[in-house]
Amino acid sequence: MQQRGVDYSVTHLQFSASGGCLLSGGNSGIAELWDGDQQAATAFKYAGSIRGWTFSADEAFVLANSAKDASSLNSPGVQGAADVILAFPLDLRFPRSGFQLGLHRVVGGPLVASPNGFFLLDAHYESPHMLSLWDVRGRMTVPVTEAHTNISLVDLVHFPGTDSVLVGGNSEQVADSSQAVVQQWRMPWQRAVYQGSWWYNLQQRQMQLEGVYHLDECKLSSLAIAEAFQQMAAGCEGSTIRFVEKGDFSGKAVRVISLPSGQFATALAFHDKTLFVGTQMGAVCSHGLEDSTRSDIQAMGCQFPGGRINVLRAMPSAAQVFSGGDNGRICKSQFVGHEPGNMTCLDVPGMEPRGVLSLQLFLNSTKLASSSVNGALAVWDLTLPAELQLKPLEWFQSLDYYMTMTISPDGAFFYTTGTLGGISARYVDSVPSAVRRLKSSPLCRSNICTTSSVTLRNREPVDFPGWLEVTPLRYLNCHSGEIVSMPTKPPVSMRLVNLSNAVVYYWLSMGESWYSTPTVVDLRDTDVTGIPILHGEAVRLVTDRNCIDAAKAKASKIFSTLDYCILRSPQQGQLCASHFVSHDMSREALSANVEGASLPRMTEIWIDHDDFPAWLCDCPAGRYGPNGTDCQLCKDNHYCPAAGDGDVAKNAQAKPCPPGSGSTATGLVNLSSCECLPGFYEKGEGPVGGPMCETCPSGESTFGYGQTLCMSCTFGYRPLARSPHREPPKGPPQGRMLEASAQLRDSRKPSSPGVSVEPFAWGSECYPDWYGMGFVCVLQVAVSLTFWGLQRHCRGLEIKDVSLDRGNWVCATAGRRNIVIWPGVLDRFSAVFRDTGNPYLDLEITTDLPGEQPDGVQALPGVGGLRMVLLRNGRELDTLGPRLDTSRGFVNFRGPWLWLLSGRYVPNALSVPFLLIVAQLLLTQSYFRKFWVLFGLASTSVIGLVMLLLMNCCSSQSALNYLLTNFSRQLPKPMSVLRGPQRAIRLDSILELQHHFRFIIGDRDMYYVTSNILHPLTKPPLAKSRYSYAEVAGPVRATFFVSHYWGMPFEHSVKSLSKHAQLADQRDFKQTSYWVCSFAINQHCIEEELGGGDLFQSSFYMALVDPRTKATVMLLDDEATPLTRVWCLFEVLQTFILSHQQPGFQ
């Protein structure tokens, strides 16, 4: 027995008539349909309590009985609870689950079905890269056979008419993966002896590798078979497509096709001798292979669905191709003579990301299936009109992401696999008994019937059977048909009903469900007399009960019962739901019951204009909207009076306040609520009601609404003089311009006898002084650039790195290249270095050190930070001289060049004078000129100083400083110890230092490490005081004394110590302690460490003669350089003396 866990209380269980399915349900509104022996179930959910679950008699639906509160039904006079029967159509849930293969195996990759449908081949995208052959006829849960490919998989294709399969990918053994590898495997599909679910001859069930195509200088991006030429087509990322003859394992290309520059083929498909190509830039192109002279594809011959094209599927009967991309679009591209034609796109349901991975045509190319990144499996009916193909007929959302899919050769199963592992088989079509009855009925003998649609062929009278409502039909096309009778209700699955230009002899037989169940009902060009529906092109809503009653009274001569309100067309939004006026009802009758209740969104009715008489609808006082719909609150500077009477609607549009007046409030109902705008003052009541507003004198204005006095403009504002030829500004500073109707803008013309209207005028207001503000802004930019340039001139450019590069010493600066140079014209400068820690860079040029120190630089072109070649007397430095490596400090140009050339695109020498000239021009046009000068100088000085402080404390951090900061946080708390043998350091601390800074150190020596790494780590701010590095990293007692030359590469020294430690202590060699002068000596107190001139009081001697020091370790290079150094010779002498004085010392 099998156990299945559910998360609800099970109260109902029922088997289907065939016994193949089990229905389980609970009172919580959840039911599940268990199919066969599978662990997965189809879920049905309802937001409410359920009394019972069952199958319909024909097993076309799952039925549920729900108790629903009558108050939510908006039905007057009904109290208590009402039973509601819910019908869930089985064919609409999603492709029915069939069986699973390899449920607990990680599969995920392209799928290929054998021609006889017995087997399924899959390839793994992830490691290990394998081929697995599955027995789908016997439904075995483990593969029949497997084989390793050892290539990074791209695609898997079957050679039509043969047992060969091509596995394409890129070599994992080539470092840059620029060699494409296509393996040709022979499948045991035909020659194996098969009986039941196993094989008699185990040797004949193995896959055989027939050969390997090697495509050099090609990174494979797509693979396909040109069946007409018996060739393999391989798309390479180098914008080419190579064709190789089948069996020519040398990989020689017989044809090469070039793509537009920058594009490469991500999907390929063939139709006869036509090649379709999809690219990573969203292009779909057509190319004729019969013309051997054309070897390239032009961009003008392509269509652009967008995204990255993942898959192409060509129609077998026309020059059309379906494409699926990572933007989720499925598009059908048509080509006429390889030239772009029409392109239509379908909508893929699901959540982001939703890239399309697989496309398959089936049922004679009448349907299209797709699978997506987000685990959506969708099916489209290609026989429907183009405007009805935008939504899929079926859609299944799973948790199996990155889903790939294929269809069995007999069209019975979808095979899918993804991130959940395993292979799922789902039925393509499940035809219940009602569909079989429909297809055998007289209706389908002369018309076109499918599982989901019925299409009338001619105008012969048609009698639809009453049991049509129990079928799973989704589309009914009765265009230009003559319908004798229709069922009272449509199928609950019905989505599209086309009755355009049709004649229905008895419309009243079609109940209200025909106008609420489908998504769209098309009634265009139809005799609508007597059709009891809501009229309009927009969303249909059952609205106010008053409106329904009025419609009943209007149409009582035609219908005895009517439950819909007939309104004018077109309508938008909520139709006459709260307030309206009717010709057939008095205002008193309406005012007693004007509040309506709208129901949820229902069917869209497509119908012609002016088919029904119009009912007058108007919005109430304080609101406006067309035909009384979408009544919005009256906007500011406008008012909305009481609703209209009879045929006149007063609140279709909001009415503007009189000239010079308005209001910030909304929902005004009276003209008297309007107040004078800023720039106007009130002089009493106007001739048409409301205030009389006069313009303020020049240089004065009002600051607010409804003011009676004008005031002078303040600093920051300027008066705007009136001019009869000047248009009013587009927006006043304090918010709102006058909006007036056309009749109020006219000159004095009486609007009615005895009433005159003042001509339109706009106020003399105080507007912002944009010239003065512009002066301050431009001056601020100029001063900021000046301060920035001065800061760089005084501080210099921070050095990121000085190193050997292609035979020259090159200095790279940190941050962006904010300096403008002209190569060959102005790129050489006299320079000085400071704080680099390298004595050959920091010392001033003297005659004592000729040819060793740089005195200038030459800037190199490029992007990123500034890079400069170090010069001496205008020539490159000798690389055989002293090493100049450093990763800290500053470099500065002598003279004002650094300030003059600072800038991103334009140097300060040009930008600052230009900005000062612009600021002067703006100042001459400003108002209160002296105040703007004082304000500008004060504000720019303060902001400039703040900017200077921010630049000093927030300058860009170099890579070395970033590593130093992170490494200092990993170090333990410093421990001060006496100098001498107690300042040794363990090998693991040295290895940790070398590993953390390995990319910075490279092949550099101890001079670089000491000045650039040890110095900053052992002093503030990274350390609380000045220490030796051993005190910072954790001092220990010395076991070995190290004698070495600082000019040796640091990496060589660390490897030598590691090798010595392994020989000295093989068990725990990393804990071996060494006294190394660069780590043990406090580099900030050199005089003290040297014993004040007494070598026998120096730290070197004290560590060497310590009784616990076992031996001296000398690190040598190929030239034995340490033996040429005085300190090393001193240490060798002391070692020789100690070896005679202390037995065992080495």
N, C-alpha and C positions, 0 to 999 in steps of 0.2 A: 504494500500500500504506500501511497505517496502522501506527504503532508505539505500543505501550503499555508503559509502564515498571512493573515490579513490584519489590518489595523482598524476594524470595525466589528461590531457585534452582529453575527450572522443570524438572521431570522427566517430567510427563505432560501431553499435549494430546489432546483428543477433541472432535469435533463432535457435536451432537445429530442425531437422525435427520432432522429437517427442515433442518438446516444453519443454523438461525437463531441458535444459541447455541454458544459455544466454552467448554469446560471446561479450565482450566489449573491444575496443582497441583504441589506439591513435597513432598519428604520431611520438611520442617520442620513439617507439620501445617496448612498453609494452602493453600486452593484458592479460585479465583475463577471465576464464571460470567459470561462476557461476552455481552451481549445485543445483537444487531444491530450497528449502527454506532456505538453509544454508547461514550463514554470511561469511564463509570462501570461498576462491576462489583459483583456480589453475592459477599460473602466468606463462606467456611465455615472455621471454625477449630477445631482440636482440640489439647489440651495433651499432645502426644506425637508420636512419629515415625510416619509414614505410608508404607506400602509402595507403594500404588497408589490411583488415583482413577478412577471410571468412572460412567456413567449406568446406572440400572436399565433393564430391557427396556421397561417402559412409560413411562420417563422421568418417573416420579413421585418418584424419589429420586436423590440423588447418593450413591454408595457409596464407602467408603474401607476399606482393609485396614490394621489397626494391630497391631503386636506389643506385647503387654502382659506385664509381669513377673508370673508366677504368684503371687509372694509378696504382691502387692497385692490378690489375689482372695480371700485367706483360705480357700483350699480345701485342706484337709489331704490329703496324699498326692500332690499334683500338683506336679511340679517342671519347671524350664525355662521356656519361653515359650509362650504361647497366642495364636492368631490371634483378633482381635476384628474383626467387621464392623460398621462404623458406617454408619447410614442417616440422611441429612439430607433430610427431605421438602421438595420444591421449593415446594409451595404454602404452606409455613409460613415461608419465609424473610422475605419482605415483598412488597408489591405490585411485580410485575415491571416493570423499567424499559422504557419504550416509546421515547420520542424526546425531544430537547431543542430548544427554540426560543430563539434569542438567547442562546447560551451565555455570551458575553462581555459582554453588556449588563446594566447595573444596572436591574432591574425593581422587584420588591418592592412589592406593593400589592394591592388587591382585584381579583378576576377575575370576568368575566361571559362565559359561553358563548352563542353565537348559537343561536336555536331550531333551526336545521337542523344544528347541530354542525359547520359548516364553518369557523367563525371563533371567535376568542377575543379579548376586549377586556380590557386591563389599564390601571390608572391608577397613577401614581407618587406615593408618599407624600412622597418627598424632592424637592428642587429639582433639575432643572427639572420643574415639575408638568405632565405630559403624559398624553395618551391614546395607546395603541398598539394597532392592530388587527393580529392575527396570523392567517395562513392555516394552520390546523391540518390541513386536508385535504391540502394540498400539502406540509405540513411545511417551510415556508419558514423560514429562520434569521434573516430580517430582517423587520420589520413591513411590512405592505401599505401602511399609511398611518399618519400620526401627526398630532396636533393639540395645541396648547398650551392649557391651562386657566387658568393664572395665578391659581389659588386654592389655599389650604392645604387639601388633600384630607381629608375625613372618611369618605365612603362612596361606593359606586358601585352603582346598582341598575338593573334592567331593567324597563320598563313592560310587563307581560304583554300579549301579543296585538298588539304594535306593534313597530316598528323603533326606538323611542325609548329612550334610556338617560339616566338622571339622574346627574349628577356633582355631589355636594354637598360644600361646604367653607365656609371663612370667607375673607373678603376680605383680601388681603395689602396693599391700598392704604389700609385704615383702620387708624389707629394702635392702637386698642384691640381690633381684630378682633371688634367686636360686631355686625357685619353679616354675616348668612349669605347665601351665594350658591349657588344651585342652577342648574346649566346643563343644558339639555335638548338632547341631540345626536341627530341622525338617522343611524343606521348603514346602510351600503350592503350589508345582508345579503340582501335579496330582489331589488332592482332591478339589481344589477350583473351584467354578462354575464361568466360565469366559464368558462374552458376550461383543463383541465389544472391547472397551478399558476400561472397568470397571468391577467391581465385584458385583454380586448379594448379596452374603453372606459376609458381612464385617468381621464377626468373623473368617471365614475360610481363610482369607488372611494373618493372623498373623503368624510370625515365632515362633516356640515353642522350648524352651530349653529342650532337652531330658535328658541331664546329663553332668557332668563335670569330666574329668579325671585329677587328681592331681598327678604330678610326682615330688616327693620330691628329693632334692639334684640334681636337673637337671635344668640347664639354657638352654631353648630350642633354637636350632639353625636351625632346619629343620623339615619337617613333610611330610609324604607320606602314601599311603595306599597299603598294600600287599594284593591284591585282591585274590590271590590264597589261602591265609590263613585266609581271613576275619579278618585281624589284622591291627592295626595302628602302624606305625614305627615313632619313635621320636628321632631325633639326639640331643644329649646333648653336651655342651661345655666341659664336662669332658672326652672326647674321647670315648664315648660309644653311642650305638644305642639301644634303648629299644623297644620291641615289646609288645603290649597290645591287648588283645582280644576285639573285638567290643562289647560294652555294659558293660564291666567290669569297672565300674566307680571308683573302688577302686584304679585303676592305677597300679595293680600288673603286673610286667614284666614277660612274659612267655619265653622270650628269650632276652639275652643281648649280643651284639657283640661289641668287643673292636677294636679301631682303633690304628694305630701306635702312639707312644708317641708324645705328643705335637700337634696332629691334632684332629679336630672335624668336624663332618659332617655339611656342609652348604647347601647341596642339596642331595636329595634322589630320586631314580627312580627304578621301578621294571619291569622286563620282565619275565612273568611266575613265576618261583621260583628262579630267579636270582636277586640279589640286586646290584644296582649300587650306589656308594657313591662318592660325590664330597666334598673336604675339603677346609679349609681356606688357605692351603698352596699350592693349585693348583694341587692336585692329584685327579685322577679318578680311582676308584678301583671297581673290580667285586668280588662278594661273592655268593656262592651257598647256598641256604637255605634248600635244600633237605638233606644236611649232617648236622645232629644235633650235631655231635661231634666237629665241627669247630666253635669256638666262637670268633675268632679274625681275623683281616685282616692284612696281612703282606705288608710292603711297596714294596717288590719285585713284588707283584702282581698288581701294580698300574702303570698307565701312568700319565704323568705330563704335561698337557697343560699350566700350570703356572697361576699366579694371584690367586684370590679367586674365586672358583667355585660358581656361583650364581644360576644356574639352570641346570638340566639334563632332557633330553628327550630320552627315549629308543625307538629304532625301534621295531615295533610289530612282525617282522618276523625273526629277527636274533639277535645274541648277540652283538649288536652294540648300542652305546649310543652317543648322541650329548651333548656337554657341552658348557656352556657360562660362561665366567669369567669377573672379573672387569678389566682385561688387554685388553678387546675388542676382544678376540679370540673365535671363534666358531670351535670346534674340534670334529671330529668323531673318537671315540676310538673303536677298535675291540678287542674282547677277544675270545680266543680259550681255552675252558675248564677252564675258569676263569683266564687264563694266558694272559698277555698283548700281543696283536698282532700289527697290523699296526695302525698308527694314522695320519690323515690328518686334516689340519686346513684351514678354510675359512677366508676371509678377510672382516672385517666389515667396511663399509665406515663411514665417519663422523669425527668430530673434537673431541679433547680430552676435558674432560674425556669421554670415550665411553664404559663403562662397560655394558655387556649384562645382561639384567634383565629377559627376557622371551624368550622361544623357543616353537614353535608349529609346528607339522607335520600335513599336510592336503593333500587332493586329493590322498588318499591311500598311504600316506607317500612318494609321489613323489616330494613334495615341502616342503621346510622348511622356516618358517618365524621367525624373531627375532625383538625384541625391545631393545633399549639401553638407558643408562643414558643420552646421549646427544640428545635424542629425534629422533633417526633414526629408521625407520621401513624398513626392508630389507627382500627380498624373494629370495631364491635359488631354482634352478631346479636340483634335485638330480638324474635325469635320464641322465644328461650330463656326459661325461667322467670326470675323476678326475681333469685333468689339466685345464678343462674349468669351474669348479665349484668355482674357486677362487674369482670371481667377482659376485655380486648378479644380478639377472635378473631385479629386480625392487628395487627401493630405494626411500624412502620418508623422507625428513628432515623437522621436525617441531620444533617449539619453546616449545613444551610440554616435558620438561626434566623429567628424572626419569620415563620414559614411561614403563608401564606394558601393556601386550597384551594377548588376547585370541581370538579364532576363533569360530564362531557360529557352532553348530553341522551340519548344512547343508552345511558348507563351503562357505557361501555367503558373510560374513562380517568379517572384522577385528574389534574387540572392543579394544580400547586403552584408557588409562587415565594416567595423570601425574600431574605435578606441576601447570598447567593452570586450573585444575579443570574440572569437567564434564567428560562425556564419549562420545567418538567419534566413529562412525560406518563408516567404509570405505569398499567399494566393493572389494572383493578378486579378481574378474576377470570381465572384461567388454569386451564382444566379439562383435566386429562390424560385419557388413554385409559381408565384404570381408573375414573374418575368417570363417564365416558360409558357404560361397561359397567355400572356400578352402577345408573345411572338408567334403563337399558333392561332391567334384570333384573326377574324376578317379584316380588322383594322390594319394589321401589319402585312397582309398579303399584297396590298396595293400601295403601301407607304413604306417609309424607311424607319425601322425600329432597331434600337440598340438597347443594351442593358439600362442605359441612363437617359435615353432621349427618344422622341417620336417626331418625325418630320413629314408633313403632308407633301405629296408630289404634285397634285393637281387640284382643280376646283370641284372635283366630284363631291357630292354630299357625304359627310362623315358622321357616323354615330359613335361617340366615345362610350365605352361600357361603364357602367356604374362602379364596377370593382376596380377601376383605374386608380382609385385613391390608396389601394394597398400595395401598389407597385413602388419600387425605389426610383421612379423617374425624376430627373433633375432638369430636363429641358424639353419644352413643348413648343414646336414651331408650326403654327397654324397660319402662316402668312398667306393672305389671299385665298383662304379656304372657306368652304361652306359647311358649317357645323350644325347638324340637326339637334344634337343634345349633348350636354356636358354633365359630368358628375356633380353632385352638390358640393363636394369638397375635393381639393387637389391632393395629391400625395404630399405627405409632410416633408418629403425630400425635395419638392419642387422649388427651383430657384429662378428659372427664366421661363416666361410665358410670352410668346410672340403672337398676338392677335391682330397685328397691323393689317389693314385692308381686308379683314375677314368679315364674314357675315355669320352671326350667331342667331338662329331662329328663336331661341328662347333664353334670353339673357337671365331672366329671373331664376332659372334653374341653378345658376352659379351662385352659391352662397358667399357670405362675406369672407370666408377663408381664402377664396381666390384672390382677394385684394389685400391680404395680410400675411399669408404664408410665403409666397415667392419674394425674391429680392427685387425683381423687375417685372412689371406687366406692361407690354407695349401695345397701346391702343391707338396709335397714330393712324390717320386715314381710315378710321373706322366710324360707322354710324353709331354715335354714342347715345342716341335717344333711348332712354329707358335703362341705361346702365347705372345701377345704384352704387356709385363709388365716390370717393373724394376726388375733386378735380384739382389738377395742378401738376407742375413738373418737379416740384421740390419734394422733400421728405413728407410723406403723408402722415397726418396725425388725426385721431378722433378727438374732437375738441369740446367746446362748451355745450352743455345741455340745452341752453337757450338757442344756440345756433342750430342744433339738431331739430328742436321743436319748430323753429322757423322754416327749416328746409322741408319738414313734413307738411306744414301748412301750404307751402308753395307747390309741392309736388303731389298733393293729395289726390288730384284728378288722375294721376298716372299709377301711383303705387299705393297699396294699402298699408304697407310697412316700409319704413326707411330709417336707417340708423346712421346716416352720414350727412354731413353738412356740405352743400354745394357752394363753392366760393369762386371768386374771380381768379383768372390765370394771367401771368404766373404768380405764384406765391413763394415766399421764402420764410423759413423758420416756423414758428408757432402760428398757426392759422386762426385768427380771430378768437383767441382762447379766453381773453379776459374782458375786453370791452369792445362793443360794436353797436351799430345802429342798423336796423333792418327796415325795409320798406313795408313789411307786413306786420310789424309790431311797433307800438307806440313807445316813446321814451319812458313813460311811466311804467309800462309793463316790463321793459328791459331793466330799469334801474333797480327793481326789486330782486333781481337774480342775475348779476353780471359776472360773478366769479366762476370760472370754469376750471376743470381738471383735465390735464392732457395725459394721454397714455404713451407707452414707449414707442420708439421708432418702429415704423412698419414698412409696408411695400412702397417702392417708387412707382408711380403711375406715369407713363409716358403718353401724353395726349396732346392734341392740337389746341391752340389758343382759341378763345372766344366760343367754346362749345356750350358753355352754360351761362345763364344770366348772372350778372354780378350783384353781390350784396355789398352795400356800403359799410365799410369798417373805418373807424376813426379812433385815435388814441385819446385818453382822458387829459384833463388839464395838468400841465406840468410835464407832459411827455409828448413824444412825436415819433412817427414811423409811417411807412407807406401802407395803405389799406388796413390800418389798425394792427399791423403785424410788427413784431420785434419792437414794441414800444420802448424807447429809450428815454432816460431822464433828459429834460431840456438842458442844452449845453450853456456854458457861460456866454454873456453878452447877447443872449437871446431869451425870448419868453414864449410860452405855449398856452393859449387860452383854453376855454372849455371846448368839449367836443362839438362837432358840427351837427346840423340837422338835415334831414332829407337827403338830397343828392350832393351836398357840399361838405367835404371833409376839411376841417380847419387845421388839423395838426399833422398833415402829411410831411411838412417841413417846419423846422423851428423858425420863428420870426425874429429878425434882428431888432435890437434896440434902436431908437432914433439916432441921428448923426451926433457924434461927440459923446455918446453915453454907452453904458454897458454895465457889467457886474461880474465879480469873481464867483458869485454863488451860482448854483445850478438848480434846475427845477422851477424857474420863475413862472408864475401864472398871470401876472398883471404887467402892463406897460409901465405903471407907476413905480415898479420895483427897480427900473433901470436908473443908474447914477452916472454923473459926468465922469468921463475917463481922465486919467492923468494927462495934463496939458490943457485941460478945459476947466472952466469954473462955471458954477450954476447961477443963472440970472432969473429964475422963476420957472413957471410951467410953460411947455411948448404948445404950439397950435394943435397938434394931434394927440396931446396927452404926453405925460412923461416930462422930464426936466428940459429946460432950454439951456444949452451949453454953449458958451462963447470961448474962443481961443485966447490963451494967455498972450500978453505982449512979448515981443522978441527979447530974449535973455531971461525970461521968467517962465515958471511952470508950476504945476501943482503936483504934489507927491502923494498920490492916493486917489481913491474914488470918492465922488460926492463932495468935493471941496468947493468953497465959495471964494477963496482968496488965492492969488498967485504969488510965488516966492522966487527969488533970484537963484540961479544955478550955483552949486558949490564946486569946490575943487574936485577934479576928476570927471566933471561933466562940462558940456559946452552947449550953448543954445543953438537951436536949428532955426535959421531965419526962414520965414514963409516966402514962397514964390509961386505965382499963378501958373508958371510953366514947369514947375518941378514936381515930380511924383512923390507921394509920401513914402517915408522909409518903410522897409519890410518888417521891422519889429522894434518897438520902443524898448528902452532899457528896463522899465518897471513892469513889463510883462505883456500888454495886450494892445493890439492895434484895433482900430475901429472897424467893425464889419457892418456894412449897411446894405440894404437892398437896392436894386437898380433904380427904383422910383425915387428913393431918397437921395441918390447921387445926382440926379438931374438938377438943372438950374430951376429957379422958381417956376413951378408949374402946379396949378391947383390939382390936388388929387380928388377933390370933390367940391361941389359948389360951396363957396364961402370959406373954404379951408385952404391955406397956402402952406407950402413946405419950404423950409430954409434950404439954401444950396448946400451941397456937401462941403465940409471943411475939416481940416485935420489940425491938431493942436500944436502950439509952439512949445515943445517939450525940451527938457534937458536930457541930452543923450550922452552916453559915455564918450570921453575924449580919447578916441582910438589912436590918434596921432601921439598923444602924450604917453599912453600905455605902450604903444609900439616903440617910442623912444627909449623907455625904461627897459623893455625887453631886449632890444638890440644892444643897448649899452651894457646890459648884464652879460650878454653873450660875449661881447668884445672884452669886457673886464675879466670874465671867467677864462677866456682863452689866454689873456695876458698873464694872469696869475698861474695858470697851468703851465705855460711856457717858462715863466720865471722859476717855478718850483722844479721843473725838470732841469733848467739851466744850473740852478744852485745845487741840486741834489745829484744830478746825473742820471744815467740810465742804469737800472739794476741789471746785473749780469746774471744770466741763467747758466751759462757754461762757456768755458774757454777750452778748446780741445783741438787736436790735429784732425783736419778734414781734407782729404785729397792733396796732401803734401803742403798744406798751409795751416798756420795757426788761425783759427776762426773763433770770434767772440759772438755768442748769441745772447740777446737780451730777453728779459722776461716780459710777459704781457703782449699786447698787440703792437703791430708796426705803426705807431703813431708818429711817423716822421716821413717827410716827402723828400725824395732824392731824385736826381736826374742822372741815370747811368751814363758814364763817359763825360759828363759835363760838370756835375756837382755831386761827387760821391766820395771824395777823399778829404779827410779832415785830420788836423792835429789833435791828438787825444791824450788824456791822462787818466791813470787808473788809481783807485784807492780802495782800502779795506778788502782787498782780495785775499789776503793771507799768503800770497806768493811774493817773495822778496824781489823777484825779477820784474814783477809788474808794478809793485807799490813804490819802489825806489825811484827817485828823480834821475833823469838822464845825466850821466856824468861821463867824463872822458876815461874814467878808470875801467869802465865795463863796456867797451865798444862792441857793437853788433849783438848784444844780448838782450837789450830791453827795447820794447816797441815805443815809438813816438808818434804813431798815427794809425789810422784805420781807413779801410776802403769798404763802403757799404755794398752789399750784394743785393740784387733784385730778388723778389719773391714775395710770398705771403706769410702770415704769421708774425713772429717776433723778428726784430731786426738782426741780421747776421752781417758781421764785418770781418774782413781779413786784416790781421795785424801787420803793420808796416814798420820799417826802420829806414829812415832817410828815403822814403818813397818806394822802397822795394820790400818784397816779402821777406820775412824772417827766415833764418837758416834753421831748418828742423833738427839739425844735429846739435844745436846749442842746448842750453838748459831748458827743462820742461816748464811750460807756462800754464799748466792745468790749474783751473780753479772753477768753482761753482757759486761764488759769492762776490760781493763787492759792487763797485759802481765804475762806470766809464763816462767821461765827460769830454765834450769837444772844447778845445780852446777857442775863446772868442764867443760871440753871440750866436753861433750857428745853430746850436741846439734849440734856442728860443725861436729863432727865425724860421727854422724848418719844421717845427713841431706842428702836427696836424694830420687828420685822417686822409683827406683828399686834397685839401688846399693848405699851403703852409701859412703860419701866422703872419709872415712877412706880407702876404697879400690879403688874408681874410680880415685881420684886425683893422688896417686902414680902411678897407671897404666898409666894414661894419660901422666905423666911426663916421664915415661920410653919410651913410644911410641914417644913422642916428641924428646927425645934424639936420638933414632934410626933414625928418619927422618932427624935430623940435621946432623948426620954423613954422610948421603948420599947426602946432598945438595951441591950446588955450591955457592961460595961467603959466606962461613959459618959465618964469623964474622959479615958481614952485616946483615945476617938473624937473628943472635942473638940480635943485637942492634935494628933492626926493630921490632922483635917479642916482646922484653921487652917494648919498647916504646908504640907500638900499644896496647898491652894487658893491660898495666897500664892505659892508657887513657880510653880504652873501659871498663875496670873493674870499674874505678871510675864513669864513666857515668852510668854504670849498677847499681852501688850502690846507686847513687842519684835517679835513676828511681825506684828502689825497695823501697826506703824510702817514695817517694811521690806518688807512684802508687800501694801501697800494697792493698791487697784485703779488701773490705769493708764488715764488719759484718752486720747481719740483723738489729741489734739495731741501728748502725750508719746510715744505709739506712733509717730507719723509722724516726730517729731524723732529718735528713736532709730534708726529705719531710715534716715533721710536722712543722719545723721551717719556711718553706716557706709559710705556711698557717696562721701563727701568725701575728697579727697586729704590727705596729711599736711600740717598747717599749716606755713606758711613766714613767719617774722618778717622784715619789711622796714621801712625808715624810713618815717615818715609823710610824706604829701605825694603827689606824682604817681605814685609807684610802687605805690600801693594802689588802682589802678583794677581793674575787673572786666569780663570779656568778657560780651557779650550772651547767649551760650548758657548761662552760669552763672546769669544772672538768669532766663532762660526755664525752666531746669531747676528752680530754686527755686519759681517761680510754678506750674509744672505739678504738682509733688509736693504742694504745700499748697493746690491750687486749691479743694478742697471746704471747707477751713477758712477760707481768706481771703475768698472770695466778693467782695463789693463793698467790703470794708474797706480802710482807708487805711494809709499807711506808719507811722503811730503804732502801729497794731496789729501790723504785721509786725515792727517793731523790738523792741517790748517782749515779744512772745509767741514770736517765732521766732528773730530774730537774737541777742537776748540769751542764750537757753539754748544756742544752737549755738556761741557764742564763749567759753564759760566752762566750768569743770569742773561736772559730771562728763563732759559730752559732748566737751569739749576739754581738753587737758592744762594749758593756762594761759588767760589772758584775751587775746583777739585781736580784731582787726576781722574782719568777715565776709570781706573781700577776702583777708586772709591765710589764712583757712580754706578758701575756695573756690579759691584760686590767684591770687595778685596778678600784675598786668601793668602796663606803662607806660600812662599815660593818653593817649588820642587826643582825646577830647572831654570837656569839663567840663559836668556836668548841674546846672542850677539849677531847683529845683522846690519845691513846697509839700507838706509831709507829709500834709496833710489831704485830698489828692486820692486817689481810689480807686487802689489798687496795680495792679489789672488795667489801668486806663486808662494809667498811667505806663508799664507794660511794653509795651503795644501802641504807644504813641507812640515809645518807643525803637526798637522793631522796625521801624516805618515809617521812621524817620530812618536806621537802619542800612541798609535796603534802598536808600534813595536815595543814601547816601554810598558804599556798596560793594556793588554788586549781585551780584558773583561769590561772595563768602564773607562775607556780611553778619553772620553769627552770631559771627564772630571779632572784630568791632569792639569796642574797649575804651572804657569810660566810667568817669569818676570821679564816683561818686554818694556824697554825704556819709554817708547811712545805712549804706552798705556799707564805705566807706573809713575812717570814723572808728571808733576803738576806743571803743565805747559805755561802757566801764568806766573810761575815763580822759578824761573830757570836758574837764577843766581843762587838761590837757596838750595836747589836740588844739586848743584855742582859743588856744594860745600864751601862756598865763598872763596874759591880758588884752590882749596886743599882737596886734591883728588881722593885722598884716603878718608875724607868726610863726605864724599859725594854719595848719592843714592846708588850709583852703579856699584861702587866698591862695597858698600854695606850689604847689598843684596847678593853679591858674588861670594863674599866670604862668610855668609851666614852658615852655621853648622848644618842646617836642614837642607841647604841647597846641594843636590846630588851631583849635578854636572852642568857643564856649559854646552848649549846647543847653538852651533853656528849655521846660519842659513846662507848657502852659497848659490851663485848663479853660474852660468857657463864660463864667465871670465874670472870667477873667484874675486869679484870686486871688493868684498869686505876686507880682504887682506891688504888693500891699498888705503884703508881708512885708519886714521890715527886712533880713534876710540876703539875700533875693533882690535887693533894691534895691542892696545893697552889691556883689553879684556883677555886676549890670547896669552899675554905675558902673565897676568894674574892667575889664569887658569893653569898655566904651566907650573907656577910656584905652588899653588894649592894642591896640585896632583902629587907633589913630592912631600908636602907638609901633612896632608890629610889622606890617609889610605882610603881607597874607594872612590875618591873624587875623580870625575872624568872630564 
